[in-house]
Amino acid sequence: MKKLLASLMALSMVFAVTGCSESSDSSSESKAEAKTTTTTTAAPAVESKADTTTTTAAPEESAADTTTSADDTTSTGDEAKGTYENDVYTSDLYTFKIDSKKWAMQESAGVDVMFTYADAGDDAELESASINVISMSNDLLNGLTASDYADQIKQTYNSMDGYTVTNDKEDKFAGKDAYIVDVTGEIGSQKVLLNQIITSDNGNLVVITYGASENAYSKLSDEFKTVLDSFKLK
């Protein structure tokens, strides 16, 4: 259970950022040279409901170390790999709409699916935006609830240098009870805003993580809302 929770948390904290911290001296670099890179922040210590001892990931461990390839759905369980057709992503547990002209689906080991913002134009900061989803079936959770996960993710973020939980609340999402966790953090010299929606349906856990650099986030709030409003849990 501890390994399962640690892996799940590490995967949900995958966050894509661009080189928005470039100085004006490097402004002549091409947009292609400022491509998105993926930074994975592993949870430093997590505690399962069934076992009160904590485990700390080895310094060199990353989410990629606890998962297999994107085509192997047995890494942390049975991530709900789905299909993406006609701007609709569909898995066994949920479905949502996302405009393929604005968002590009990315390969990312361990998560169900990840999208990065592709309609940035000349504004490279917008490329920092990403949305990813992970899920676990009831059969593999062994009693882990959305509440358990939300409590642990708040503790983990607050224990990490440069990260602060700015808001957490219980709410509704897609007609289901949900936990909302908002986080600010720093990746390099860049401030990022990160949000997580943690919900469950018939015991199946679904975690949606989305965010961007501070400047890009304010510009894309409507885009995030459009995608989130389209989510349906099966």
Disulfide bonds with the S-S distance in Angstrom:
none
